[in-house]
Amino acid sequence: MDVVLIGCGWVADYYMAAIADHPSLRVVAAMDTVPAHADRFAAQWKTPVFYDMAGLMAGPAFEMAINLTNPDAHFE
């Protein structure tokens, strides 16, 4: 299943480590509105990143999004 991560903070690193144990899951992209977070994540995990939802939605196809943002940011 192709998935995207929304939020590239430290929690995303734990998810990437856990996802590695599940070969049926493949992270095809990630998104964070803080460019420094997205850029660090991309450099570490070699994953395409986006800086807004419009870019992510126009990016690679995916079947599931995992929202790792702060609960206060979920509405946005």
ABEGO torsion letter per residue (X at the ends): XBBBBBEABAAAAAAAAAAAABAABBBABBBBABAAAAAAAAAAAGBBBBABAAAAAABBBBABBBBABBAAAAAX
